[in-house]
Amino acid sequence: MARPEITTPERVRPRRLRRTAALRDLVGETEISARSLIMPHFVMPGRGEIAVPSMPGIAQVGVEGLLRDVAADLKLGIRSVLLFGHPDLGGKTPDGAAAAAANGAVQTAVTRLKQSFGDALVVMTDVCLCAYTDHGHCGVLDGDRVDNDASLVPLVAAALSHARAGADVVAPSDMMDGRVAAIRDALDAEGFEDVVLLSYAVKYASAYYGPFRDAADSTPMSGDRKGYQMDCRNVREALHEAELDTLEGADMLMVKPALPYLDVIRAVREASRLPLAAYNVSGEYSAVKAAAANGWLDEPAVVRENLLAIRRAGADQIITYHARDALRGGWL
């Protein structure tokens, strides 16, 4: 067979820079460090630990277990955590009031974490009602409809309770209109002007949340969340949401999920100067775990590729259940 004619000058050889691992590292454009990874945790009352079947390697833990896990993760370089809570038995109510309980699992965990690790650890808290309402929605219901403005009251109360416990960052994920302004105003009025507000500014109504709802016990009893979470068809709307939350006082923004919305991450990154996080959500994590368990995927290689893709799209921080595995296994 005749040698194909090379139409570009022979001196142009992009492969030269790919020849060895050292050369590839030298010119690599995208890096991920431990400091940019945020590990989520599901905190429950008491001292037990319950594995989440749909999320291998992830468990609901009591405060003592959380302290143990965070201490081990700090040695890996994970310096930020995002906490999701469970109410005490019987604590689910129509208004989700237990989300603001001063002695709740999240509030207790925040205080203990800050006592144990101080400023070496950034403690972030998810602010939402879905795990605390008996109907599983992220706000207060008026008939079958989530009442936006009525929902702001318990959301603000929850955010304040987290700040009083010592949270560094509160992260409202409910997608109610105006909640960023309401929470920011309340924090400032109570002297918590230094508490960071990370807004789930762009949160899509996604099928990728299934395993999380098992872990957080937050599946809606009826209906769905498409009336307040974003439509997966839209990206201009994402820019509108990000702009509004910035004007309302958000310090950081988030796009959730990550992998199906890399284009959205890029669009928000180009439109905003704020730090931008992306949430590599439960369904993304569990899909990789299931495929790897069946021998269909090389988990370390796929996780590295996924996280690099999220970072390359423009995320400054990545919330991922794979943070511990990736660092412990040297996958990055």
Phi, psi and omega per residue, in radians:
M1 nan 2.356 -3.139
A2 -1.215 2.536 3.113
R3 -1.172 2.264 3.131
P4 -1.054 2.490 3.103
E5 -1.295 2.295 3.103
I6 -1.556 2.032 -3.029
T7 -1.465 -0.367 3.068
T8 -1.615 2.769 3.122
P9 -0.989 2.427 -3.066
E10 -1.129 -0.333 3.129
R11 -1.284 -0.245 3.123
V12 -1.560 1.842 -3.093
R13 -2.334 1.486 3.130
P14 -0.984 -0.472 -3.111
R15 -1.134 -0.313 3.134
R16 -0.976 -0.681 -3.070
L17 -1.425 0.014 3.108
R18 -1.926 0.062 -2.924
R19 -1.135 -0.676 -3.122
T20 -2.262 2.819 3.109
A21 -1.074 -0.657 -3.131
A22 -1.127 -0.723 3.096
L23 -1.150 -0.734 3.126
R24 -1.078 -0.717 3.106
D25 -1.145 -0.649 -3.117
L26 -1.044 -0.680 -3.048
V27 -1.878 0.126 3.132
G28 -1.027 2.350 -3.048
E29 -1.613 -0.390 -3.030
T30 -2.201 2.265 3.132
E31 -2.244 2.633 3.018
I32 -2.188 2.256 3.085
S33 -2.010 2.802 -3.134
A34 -1.023 -0.582 -3.071
R35 -1.155 -0.330 -3.127
S36 -1.636 -0.003 -3.115
L37 -1.719 2.420 3.131
I38 -2.088 2.197 -3.110
M39 -1.701 2.133 3.080
P40 -1.400 2.632 3.095
H41 -2.438 2.493 3.058
F42 -1.829 1.990 -3.039
V43 -1.841 2.276 3.138
M44 -2.125 2.774 3.085
P45 -1.109 2.686 3.080
G46 1.519 -2.844 -3.006
R47 -2.053 0.127 -3.041
G48 -1.430 -3.023 3.081
E49 -2.632 2.240 -3.105
I50 -2.214 2.033 3.124
A51 -1.129 2.529 3.074
V52 -1.672 1.878 -3.027
P53 -1.007 -0.632 -3.096
S54 -1.444 -0.017 3.126
M55 -2.329 1.369 -3.096
P56 -0.911 2.290 3.136
G57 1.594 -0.120 -3.120
I58 -1.984 2.467 -3.120
A59 -2.464 2.707 2.870
Q60 -1.369 2.290 -3.069
V61 -2.276 2.631 2.966
G62 -1.340 3.088 -3.046
V63 -1.104 -0.695 -3.126
E64 -1.121 -0.724 3.087
G65 -1.130 -0.652 3.102
L66 -1.088 -0.807 3.126
L67 -1.028 -0.724 3.104
R68 -1.083 -0.816 -3.089
D69 -1.169 -0.716 -3.118
V70 -1.173 -0.686 3.104
A71 -1.049 -0.736 3.122
A72 -1.178 -0.686 -3.129
D73 -1.190 -0.603 3.101
L74 -1.043 -0.615 3.112
K75 -1.157 -0.429 3.078
L76 -1.458 -0.210 -3.129
G77 1.825 0.061 3.117
I78 -1.396 1.940 -3.010
R79 -1.916 0.097 -3.131
S80 -2.395 2.420 3.101
V81 -2.261 2.653 3.052
L82 -2.142 2.101 -3.024
L83 -1.767 2.347 2.991
F84 -2.068 2.461 -3.018
G85 -2.010 2.899 3.014
H86 -2.191 2.475 3.072
P87 -1.377 2.888 2.985
D88 -1.083 2.808 3.124
L89 -0.956 2.242 -3.116
G90 1.445 0.111 -3.052
G91 -1.497 -0.045 3.127
K92 -1.417 2.217 -3.112
T93 -2.364 2.923 -3.138
P94 -1.033 -0.570 -3.090
D95 -1.726 -0.018 3.110
G96 1.113 0.514 -3.035
A97 -1.038 -0.491 -3.114
A98 -1.104 -0.290 3.098
A99 -1.077 -0.398 -3.106
A100 -1.832 0.155 -3.104
A101 -1.105 2.236 -3.099
A102 -1.077 -0.504 -3.140
N103 -1.805 0.334 3.126
G104 -1.162 2.934 -3.090
A105 -1.055 -0.782 -3.131
V106 -1.158 -0.812 -3.107
Q107 -1.074 -0.754 3.111
T108 -1.124 -0.716 -3.139
A109 -1.114 -0.746 3.134
V110 -1.014 -0.862 -3.107
T111 -1.071 -0.783 -3.125
R112 -1.163 -0.675 3.128
L113 -1.123 -0.773 -3.126
K114 -1.200 -0.621 3.069
Q115 -1.117 -0.659 -3.065
S116 -1.423 -0.649 -2.970
F117 -2.121 -0.184 3.088
G118 0.967 -2.447 -3.088
D119 -1.415 0.041 3.031
A120 -1.234 -0.291 -3.091
L121 -2.192 2.309 3.016
V122 -1.609 2.044 -3.103
V123 -1.785 2.006 3.116
M124 -1.901 2.541 3.124
T125 -2.221 2.351 3.024
D126 -1.327 2.290 3.117
V127 -1.937 1.842 3.124
C128 -2.790 2.951 -3.098
L129 -1.936 -0.154 -2.924
C130 -1.043 -0.604 -3.138
A131 -1.384 -0.158 -3.035
Y132 -1.976 -0.167 3.122
T133 -1.632 2.557 -3.138
D134 -1.312 -0.194 3.102
H135 -1.788 -0.184 3.046
G136 1.436 0.087 3.094
H137 -1.561 2.884 -3.016
C138 -1.497 0.057 3.130
G139 -2.614 -3.018 -3.121
V140 -1.473 2.361 -3.114
L141 -1.537 2.492 2.926
D142 -2.114 1.645 -2.951
G143 1.225 -2.145 3.103
D144 -1.696 0.015 -3.046
R145 -1.834 2.419 3.039
V146 -1.347 2.110 -3.112
D147 -1.439 1.877 -3.044
N148 -0.990 -1.006 -2.994
D149 -1.228 -0.638 3.086
A150 -1.135 -0.504 -3.118
S151 -1.260 -0.388 -3.112
L152 -1.120 -0.541 -3.083
V153 -1.106 -0.959 3.111
P154 -1.200 -0.477 3.087
L155 -1.164 -0.762 3.084
V156 -1.088 -0.734 3.136
A157 -1.072 -0.725 3.123
A158 -1.122 -0.800 3.141
A159 -1.066 -0.726 3.114
L160 -1.122 -0.687 3.138
S161 -1.124 -0.610 3.100
H162 -1.196 -0.720 3.122
A163 -1.126 -0.733 3.120
R164 -1.090 -0.569 3.136
A165 -1.299 -0.311 3.085
G166 2.051 0.218 -3.119
A167 -1.054 2.444 3.046
D168 -1.404 -0.601 -3.034
V169 -2.414 2.301 2.969
V170 -1.924 2.438 -3.004
A171 -2.274 1.609 3.120
P172 -1.231 2.216 -3.064
S173 -2.045 0.110 -2.964
D174 -1.321 -0.450 -3.116
M175 1.209 0.480 2.977
M176 -1.375 2.449 3.073
D177 -1.133 2.373 3.053
G178 1.449 0.009 -3.044
R179 -1.256 -0.495 3.120
V180 -1.129 -0.826 3.119
A181 -1.085 -0.752 -3.107
A182 -1.104 -0.751 -3.133
I183 -1.229 -0.745 3.131
R184 -1.064 -0.785 3.135
D185 -1.069 -0.747 -3.118
A186 -1.178 -0.735 3.107
L187 -1.053 -0.826 -3.111
D188 -1.130 -0.681 -3.120
A189 -1.135 -0.501 -3.135
E190 -1.697 0.189 3.072
G191 1.503 0.283 3.137
F192 -1.831 0.745 -3.096
E193 -1.175 -0.291 3.126
D194 -1.561 -0.120 3.102
V195 -1.282 2.234 -3.098
V196 -1.354 2.485 3.087
L197 -1.978 1.920 3.069
L198 -1.743 1.945 -3.090
S199 -1.608 2.263 2.863
Y200 -1.241 1.276 -3.005
A201 -1.191 -0.646 -3.048
V202 -2.161 1.550 -3.108
K203 -2.091 2.004 -3.065
Y204 -1.520 2.620 2.978
A205 -1.291 1.736 -2.902
S206 -2.128 2.536 3.034
A207 -1.335 -0.129 -3.122
Y208 -1.391 -0.013 -3.086
Y209 -1.587 -0.003 -3.016
G210 -0.916 -0.936 -3.130
P211 -1.082 -0.622 3.097
F212 -1.033 -0.719 -3.103
R213 -1.162 -0.486 2.977
D214 -1.140 -0.796 -3.069
A215 -1.205 -0.637 -3.080
A216 -1.697 -0.074 -3.080
D217 0.905 0.966 -2.996
S218 -2.260 0.423 3.110
T219 -1.251 2.293 3.106
P220 -1.046 2.425 3.123
M221 -1.259 -0.442 3.097
S222 -2.664 2.687 3.112
G223 1.206 -2.806 3.125
D224 -2.516 -2.988 -3.049
R225 -1.898 0.304 -3.081
K226 -1.222 -0.270 3.111
G227 -1.363 -0.211 3.113
Y228 -2.338 -0.462 3.010
Q229 -1.483 2.825 -2.948
M230 -1.352 2.678 3.106
D231 -1.386 2.240 -3.053
C232 -1.128 -0.204 3.131
R233 -1.407 -0.188 -2.913
N234 -1.912 2.395 3.008
V235 -2.130 -0.615 3.073
R236 -1.063 -0.643 3.092
E237 -1.073 -0.603 3.098
A238 -1.080 -0.729 3.119
L239 -1.145 -0.646 3.101
H240 -1.118 -0.814 3.124
E241 -1.061 -0.763 -3.133
A242 -1.116 -0.708 3.132
E243 -1.146 -0.752 3.136
L244 -1.088 -0.791 -3.113
D245 -1.162 -0.572 3.052
T246 -1.116 -0.793 3.127
L247 -1.123 -0.542 -3.120
E248 -1.398 -0.144 3.046
G249 2.015 0.238 3.077
A250 -1.145 2.456 3.082
D251 -1.635 -0.479 3.140
M252 -2.467 2.709 3.127
L253 -2.111 2.803 3.116
M254 -2.413 2.544 2.941
V255 -2.006 2.321 -3.088
K256 -2.549 2.280 -0.112
P257 -1.193 -3.054 -3.076
A258 -1.817 -1.097 -2.947
L259 -1.082 -0.714 3.104
P260 -1.301 -0.098 -3.021
Y261 -2.229 0.616 3.115
L262 -1.068 -0.605 3.106
D263 -1.132 -0.601 3.128
V264 -1.243 -0.725 3.069
I265 -0.976 -0.821 -3.140
R266 -1.091 -0.748 -3.111
A267 -1.125 -0.761 3.127
V268 -1.178 -0.689 3.124
R269 -1.026 -0.745 -3.099
E270 -1.274 -0.411 -3.098
A271 -1.609 -0.335 -3.005
S272 -2.172 2.567 3.046
R273 -1.713 -0.044 -3.141
L274 -1.319 2.712 2.980
P275 -0.983 2.424 -3.056
L276 -2.164 2.140 3.065
A277 -1.802 2.697 3.026
A278 -2.287 2.470 -3.074
Y279 -1.825 1.907 3.036
N280 -1.378 1.571 -2.793
V281 -1.355 3.084 -3.004
S282 -1.002 -0.741 -3.119
G283 -1.149 -0.605 3.074
E284 -1.150 -0.749 3.119
Y285 -1.128 -0.886 -3.048
S286 -1.166 -0.601 3.113
A287 -1.089 -0.743 3.115
V288 -1.163 -0.765 -3.140
K289 -1.054 -0.766 -3.116
A290 -1.151 -0.777 3.133
A291 -1.122 -0.707 3.129
A292 -1.144 -0.678 -3.139
A293 -1.108 -0.493 3.118
N294 -1.581 0.027 -3.137
G295 1.332 0.296 -3.085
W296 -1.546 -0.393 -3.124
L297 -2.367 2.660 2.995
D298 -1.534 1.732 -2.994
E299 -0.981 -0.884 -3.132
P300 -0.986 -0.755 -3.113
A301 -1.173 -0.714 -3.128
V302 -1.197 -0.721 3.125
V303 -1.095 -0.769 3.110
R304 -1.036 -0.806 -3.128
E305 -1.113 -0.745 3.136
N306 -1.083 -0.838 -3.091
L307 -1.182 -0.657 3.074
L308 -1.128 -0.654 3.121
A309 -1.103 -0.729 3.130
I310 -1.137 -0.769 3.118
R311 -1.138 -0.762 -3.121
R312 -1.107 -0.570 3.118
A313 -1.180 -0.368 3.061
G314 2.305 0.042 3.138
A315 -1.277 2.307 3.053
D316 -1.454 -0.628 3.110
Q317 -2.183 2.592 3.106
I318 -2.205 2.102 3.015
I319 -1.547 2.062 -3.039
T320 -2.641 2.384 3.066
Y321 -1.248 -0.217 3.119
H322 -1.528 0.011 -3.041
A323 -0.985 -0.856 -3.092
R324 -1.120 -0.851 -3.138
D325 -1.051 -0.753 -3.066
A326 -1.114 -0.712 -3.118
L327 -1.377 -0.727 -3.141
R328 -1.120 -0.626 -3.121
G329 -1.570 -0.049 -3.107
G330 1.156 0.580 -3.046
W331 -1.323 -0.322 -3.073
L332 -1.641 nan nan
